[in-house]
């Protein structure tokens, strides 16, 4: 029995827990139930996605603190490479969702096919560029001589396999746009297990494998991603789940590329803005000790795990907004966004309370260095009270994207991370000389550096302020008239 057939059988067994595409009506009836059933598999998929990184973090943490610090620099660079091209998958997801809501299924298939073509081309170009420039980029960020070789080796392997990583993300996005979030979850499950099993063999050199350290973790991840991509493409070619792609529709269409870029470039700016902010934050963090860098890396990985429900709600409301605008129901789309914001706020606030008490235990899973545990726990405890506000930001960002307002979502991300978080982190983490005429009290205040705690403070401040901006912006209602589909595509009009 093939892997694809096995996955389909597993899908039948979990149908009682997760509702498939055929069981969800996103454009009529209750709001909460379809949104939650759409988002639940995304939560699991994203948890499994984080498991790739957590597996690397766990095993490399057992290998050495230097290896852990190396991937603290490597992960943001991976995020940057993927974000530069991921706008195309967001554009494809939005177009598939709106065509599906409008019952334009042939147009949805064409959108998916073109998205796969151009996304894979973009990943090849980015991978080649990444391979040759990651060393210089990491040095620019301030990676020490201890950390630089491992981080560079990890990123060069990932660059060579970027098509495998990127292609699977495109599969997830297109299936989600059609309303199927269960199938990607099942594919992800199988390949995460494969990655977890491979990691220690390649990192430590178990059995017949050579000891590869940091590079071994990258090889395990890329191999697993390649398997996931092969399965995903096979599913879309068959067309039994989600959306179908057709080889004849995959011939590059320059006119359709313009449509994808109109939506995708701002979406790439959103993802790239997030990635650049993390890399810029590493420039600040990198001025501290290797221990602080390692603790920061663990904290960011834990955030990735905690924020999974909000990101899932973000992606779910993106699909619901797209399909309901396609069906001509903006009021229902607005209701879905407000519901998602409330649920995300409550859920992440509860997770924040748990994190405050569990922080030392959580960090100790990834490192046995007492100082890494202490500083990493402090990082989590400073930011945890503001987790709920991240839920609000992500919910409304998903709504903007689903409406085709990808530039608005990008502006929110840049405001939160670049305009608020980075300046606060820089000012609060180091003494600043200010003019004496401001008075002794002000001069003394700015002369007192919070050190790494200033970075932790910046995360909390930016979370709260960005939530208020996102809610106010959404309530303006300018997203309601968006229609990124445009005219019928010539390639499918006569089909």
C-alpha positions in Angstrom: 0.0 0.0 0.0 1.4 3.4 -1.0 2.0 6.2 1.5 -0.7 8.2 -0.2 -3.3 5.4 0.3 -2.2 5.0 3.9 -2.7 8.7 4.6 -6.2 8.5 3.0 -7.1 5.6 5.3 -5.9 7.5 8.4 -8.0 10.5 7.2 -11.1 8.3 7.3 -10.3 7.3 10.9 -9.9 10.9 12.2 -13.0 12.2 10.4 -14.8 12.2 13.7 -12.3 14.7 15.2 -11.6 16.8 12.1 -14.2 17.9 9.5 -13.0 17.7 5.9 -13.7 20.1 3.1 -16.9 18.4 2.1 -18.3 18.8 5.7 -17.7 22.5 6.1 -19.9 25.3 4.7 -17.8 28.5 5.2 -20.3 30.9 3.5 -23.5 30.2 5.4 -24.9 29.1 8.7 -23.0 29.2 12.0 -19.6 31.1 12.2 -17.9 29.6 15.1 -18.2 25.9 14.2 -16.8 26.0 10.7 -14.0 28.4 11.7 -12.9 26.2 14.6 -13.1 23.0 12.5 -11.1 24.8 9.7 -8.5 26.0 12.3 -8.1 22.9 14.4 -6.1 21.0 11.7 -4.1 24.1 11.1 -3.2 24.1 14.8 -2.0 20.5 14.5 -0.2 21.2 11.2 1.6 24.2 12.7 2.5 22.3 15.8 4.0 19.6 13.6 5.7 22.4 11.6 7.3 23.7 14.8 8.2 20.1 15.7 10.8 20.2 12.8 12.5 23.2 14.5 12.0 21.8 18.1 13.5 18.5 17.1 16.6 20.3 15.8 16.7 22.5 18.9 16.3 19.6 21.3 19.0 17.3 19.7 21.5 20.1 19.1 20.9 21.4 22.6 22.2 18.0 23.8 25.0 18.2 21.3 26.5 21.5 22.5 25.6 25.1 23.5 27.5 26.4 20.5 25.4 24.3 18.2 22.2 25.6 19.9 23.5 29.2 19.4 24.3 28.4 15.7 20.7 27.5 14.9 19.5 30.6 16.9 21.2 32.5 14.0 20.1 30.1 11.3 16.4 29.9 11.9 15.7 33.6 11.3 17.6 33.4 8.0 15.5 30.4 6.9 12.4 32.4 7.8 13.7 35.3 5.7 14.5 33.1 2.6 11.0 31.5 2.8 9.3 34.8 3.4 10.8 36.4 0.3 8.9 33.9 -1.8 6.0 33.0 0.3 3.9 35.9 -0.9 3.1 33.9 -4.0 1.6 31.1 -1.9 -0.5 33.6 0.0 -1.7 35.1 -3.2 -2.6 31.7 -4.5 -4.5 30.9 -1.3 -6.5 34.1 -1.5 -7.4 33.6 -5.1 -8.4 30.0 -4.6 -10.5 31.0 -1.6 -12.3 33.7 -3.4 -12.9 31.7 -6.6 -14.1 28.8 -4.4 -16.6 31.1 -2.6 -17.9 32.3 -5.9 -18.3 28.7 -7.1 -15.6 29.3 -9.9 -13.9 26.0 -9.5 -12.1 26.0 -12.9 -10.6 29.4 -12.1 -9.5 28.1 -8.7 -7.7 25.2 -10.3 -5.9 27.5 -12.7 -4.9 29.8 -9.9 -3.4 26.8 -8.0 -1.5 25.5 -11.0 0.0 28.9 -11.8 0.9 29.4 -8.1 2.8 26.1 -8.0 4.8 27.0 -11.1 5.9 30.5 -10.1 6.5 29.5 -6.4 8.9 26.7 -7.4 10.8 29.0 -9.8 11.1 31.6 -7.0 12.4 29.0 -4.5 15.1 27.9 -6.9 16.3 31.4 -7.4 16.2 32.2 -3.7 18.0 29.0 -2.8 20.9 29.7 -5.2 21.3 33.2 -3.8 21.0 31.9 -0.2 23.7 29.3 -0.7 26.3 31.8 -1.8 25.5 34.7 0.6 24.5 33.1 3.9 28.0 33.3 5.3 28.3 37.0 4.7 24.8 37.7 6.0 25.5 35.8 9.2 28.8 37.7 9.7 26.9 40.9 9.2 24.5 40.0 11.9 27.4 39.5 14.3 27.6 35.7 14.5 30.8 34.9 16.5 33.7 32.8 15.2 32.3 30.0 17.4 28.8 30.1 15.9 29.5 31.1 12.3 30.7 27.7 10.8 27.8 25.7 12.1 25.2 28.3 11.2 26.6 28.7 7.7 26.7 24.9 7.1 23.1 24.5 8.3 21.9 27.3 6.0 23.7 26.2 2.9 22.1 22.8 3.1 18.7 24.4 3.6 19.3 26.7 0.7 20.0 23.8 -1.6 16.8 22.2 -0.5 14.7 25.3 -0.3 12.4 24.1 -3.1 11.4 21.1 -0.9 10.6 23.3 2.0 8.9 26.0 0.0 6.9 23.7 -2.2 5.3 22.0 0.7 4.2 25.3 2.2 2.6 26.1 -1.1 0.7 22.8 -1.0 -0.6 23.7 2.5 -1.7 27.2 1.4 -3.6 26.1 -1.7 -5.4 23.3 0.1 -6.4 25.7 2.9 -7.7 28.2 0.3 -10.0 25.5 -1.0 -11.1 24.7 2.6 -9.2 21.5 3.1 -6.9 21.7 6.2 -7.0 18.0 7.2 -5.0 16.5 4.3 -1.9 18.8 4.8 -2.1 17.9 8.5 -1.8 14.2 7.8 1.0 14.6 5.3 2.9 16.8 7.8 2.5 14.2 10.5 4.2 11.4 8.6 7.2 13.6 7.6 7.7 15.1 11.1 8.0 11.6 12.5 10.6 10.9 9.7 12.6 14.0 10.7 12.5 13.3 14.4 13.8 9.8 13.8 16.6 10.9 11.4 17.9 13.8 13.5 19.9 12.0 16.1 21.4 9.6 13.6 22.8 12.4 11.5 23.7 14.8 14.3 25.5 12.3 16.6 26.6 9.8 13.9 24.6 6.8 15.2 24.9 3.5 13.4 26.4 3.8 9.9 26.0 7.6 9.6 28.9 10.0 10.1 28.7 12.6 12.9 27.5 15.8 11.1 26.4 18.0 14.0 24.5 21.1 13.0 24.7 20.1 9.3 23.1 16.7 10.0 20.0 18.4 11.4 19.6 20.4 8.2 20.0 17.2 6.0 17.3 15.4 8.1 14.9 18.3 7.7 15.4 18.8 3.9 15.0 15.0 3.2 11.8 14.9 5.2 10.5 18.1 3.4 11.3 16.5 0.1 9.1 13.5 0.9 6.3 15.8 2.0 6.5 17.8 -1.2 6.3 14.6 -3.3 3.2 13.4 -1.5 1.6 16.9 -1.7 2.1 17.3 -5.4 0.7 13.8 -6.0 -2.4 14.6 -4.0 -3.0 17.8 -6.0 -2.5 16.1 -9.3 -5.2 13.6 -8.4 -7.6 16.3 -7.3 -9.5 14.1 -4.9 -8.9 16.5 -2.0 -8.8 20.3 -1.8 -7.9 21.8 -5.1 -6.5 20.2 -8.3 -3.6 21.3 -10.3 -3.3 20.4 -14.0 0.0 20.1 -15.9 -1.4 22.0 -18.9 -2.3 24.9 -16.6 1.2 25.0 -15.2 2.8 26.6 -18.3 4.0 30.0 -17.1 1.4 32.7 -17.8 3.0 36.2 -17.6 -0.4 37.9 -17.3 -1.3 35.7 -14.3 2.1 36.3 -12.8 1.1 40.0 -12.6 -2.0 39.1 -10.7 -0.1 36.9 -8.3 2.6 39.6 -7.8 -0.1 42.3 -7.1 -1.2 40.2 -4.1 2.0 38.4 -3.4 4.6 41.2 -3.2 2.8 42.9 -0.2 2.4 39.5 1.4 6.1 38.8 0.9 6.8 42.2 2.5 4.7 41.1 5.5 6.7 37.8 5.9 10.0 39.5 5.0 9.3 42.3 7.5 8.8 39.7 10.2 11.9 37.9 9.2 14.1 41.0 8.9 12.9 42.2 12.3 14.0 38.9 13.9 17.3 39.1 12.1 17.7 42.8 13.2 16.8 41.8 16.7 19.6 39.2 16.5 22.0 42.1 15.7 21.0 43.5 19.1 21.0 40.2 20.9 24.4 39.3 19.3 26.1 42.1 21.2 25.5 40.0 24.4 27.0 36.7 25.3 26.6 33.3 23.5 24.5 32.3 26.5 22.0 35.1 25.9 21.9 34.3 22.2 21.1 30.7 23.0 18.4 31.6 25.5 16.9 34.0 23.0 16.8 31.3 20.4 15.1 28.9 22.8 12.5 31.6 23.7 11.7 32.3 20.0 11.2 28.6 19.4 8.8 28.4 22.4 6.9 31.5 21.1 6.5 29.6 17.8 4.8 26.9 19.7 2.6 29.0 21.9 1.4 31.2 19.1 0.3 28.3 17.0 -3.4 28.7 17.9 -3.3 32.4 16.9 -1.6 31.6 13.6 -4.1 28.9 12.9 -6.9 31.2 13.5 -5.2 33.8 11.3 -5.1 31.3 8.4 -8.6 30.0 9.1 -10.1 33.5 9.0 -8.1 34.3 5.9 -9.9 31.5 4.1 -13.3 32.4 5.6 -12.9 36.0 4.6 -11.8 35.1 1.1 -14.7 32.7 0.5 -17.3 35.0 2.0 -16.2 38.0 0.0 -16.2 35.8 -3.1 -19.8 34.8 -2.2 -20.7 38.5 -1.7 -21.1 38.3 2.1 -18.8 40.9 3.7 -20.9 41.1 7.0 -20.3 37.4 7.6 -16.6 37.9 6.9 -16.5 40.7 9.5 -18.3 38.5 12.1 -15.7 35.8 11.5 -12.8 38.2 12.1 -14.2 39.5 15.4 -14.9 36.0 16.6 -11.4 34.9 15.8 -9.9 37.9 17.6 -11.9 37.2 20.8 -11.1 33.5 20.8 -7.4 34.1 20.1 -7.1 36.7 22.8 -8.7 34.5 25.5 -6.7 31.3 24.5 -3.3 33.0 24.3 -3.9 34.9 27.5 -4.5 31.5 29.2 -1.4 30.1 27.6 0.5 33.1 28.8 -0.5 32.5 32.4 0.7 28.9 32.1 4.0 30.0 30.6 4.8 32.4 33.5 4.9 29.4 35.9 6.2 26.8 33.6 9.0 28.8 31.9 12.1 27.3 33.7 10.8 23.8 33.1 10.1 24.5 29.4 13.5 26.0 28.7 15.3 23.2 30.6 14.0 20.8 28.0 16.2 22.4 25.4 19.3 23.1 27.4 21.0 21.8 30.5 23.1 25.0 30.9 21.8 26.7 34.1 22.4 30.2 32.7 20.5 29.5 29.5 17.6 28.2 31.5 17.6 31.2 33.8 17.8 33.8 31.0 15.4 32.0 28.7 12.8 31.7 31.5 13.1 35.4 32.2 12.5 36.2 28.6 9.3 34.1 28.5 8.0 35.5 31.8 8.5 39.1 30.6 6.5 38.6 27.4 3.9 36.0 28.5 1.4 38.5 30.0 1.0 40.1 26.5 0.4 36.8 24.5 -3.3 37.5 24.1 -2.6 40.7 22.1 -0.7 38.7 19.5 -3.9 36.8 19.0 -5.8 40.0 18.1 -3.1 41.1 15.6 -3.0 37.8 13.9 -6.8 37.5 13.6 -7.3 40.8 11.8 -4.1 40.3 9.7 -5.7 37.1 8.4 -8.9 39.0 7.5 -7.0 41.7 5.6 -5.1 39.0 3.6 -8.3 37.1 2.8 -9.8 40.3 1.5 -6.8 40.8 -0.8 -5.5 43.7 1.4 -2.1 42.1 1.7 -0.4 45.5 1.8 -2.4 46.4 4.9 -1.4 43.2 6.6 2.2 44.0 5.7 2.0 47.5 7.1 0.7 46.1 10.4 3.6 43.7 10.7 6.2 46.4 9.8 4.7 48.8 12.3 4.7 46.2 15.1 8.1 44.8 14.5 10.1 47.5 12.9 8.7 50.8 14.0 7.8 49.8 17.6 9.8 46.7 18.7 13.2 47.3 17.3 13.7 50.9 18.5 12.4 50.1 22.0 14.7 47.1 22.2 17.7 49.1 21.2 17.0 52.0 23.5 16.1 49.9 26.5 18.9 47.4 26.2 21.8 49.8 26.4 22.7 53.2 28.0 21.9 56.2 25.8 23.6 59.6 25.9 21.0 62.4 25.9 21.5 66.1 26.1 22.1 67.5 29.6 19.5 70.1 29.2 16.8 67.5 29.5 17.6 67.4 33.2 19.4 65.0 35.6 16.4 62.7 36.0 16.1 62.1 32.3 19.8 61.7 31.8 20.0 59.2 34.7 17.0 57.2 33.3 18.5 56.7 29.9 21.9 55.9 31.4 20.4 52.9 33.2 20.5 50.0 30.7 18.2 47.1 31.2 20.6 45.0 29.3 18.8 41.9 27.8 15.7 42.7 29.8 15.2 45.8 27.6 14.8 43.4 24.6 12.2 41.4 26.6 10.3 44.6 27.4 10.2 45.6 23.7 8.3 42.4 22.8 5.6 43.2 25.3 5.2 46.8 24.4 4.9 46.1 20.7 2.4 43.3 21.2 0.0 45.6 23.1 0.3 48.6 20.8 0.0 46.6 17.6 -3.3 45.0 18.8 -4.9 48.4 19.2 -3.8 49.5 15.8 -5.0 46.3 14.1 -8.5 46.5 15.7 -8.9 50.2 14.8 -7.7 49.6 11.2 -10.1 46.7 10.7 -13.1 48.6 12.1 -12.6 51.3 9.4 -14.1 48.7 6.9 -12.0 49.6 3.9 -11.4 45.9 3.2 -15.1 45.2 2.5 -15.0 46.2 -1.2 -11.8 44.3 -2.1 -11.9 41.8 -5.1 -8.5 40.6 -6.2 -10.0 38.1 -8.7 -10.4 40.6 -11.4 -11.8 39.6 -14.8 -12.2 35.9 -15.9 -8.8 34.5 -17.0 -8.6 34.0 -20.8 -6.9 30.6 -20.2 -9.9 29.2 -18.5 -12.8 31.2 -19.9 -13.5 28.8 -22.8 -12.9 25.7 -20.8 
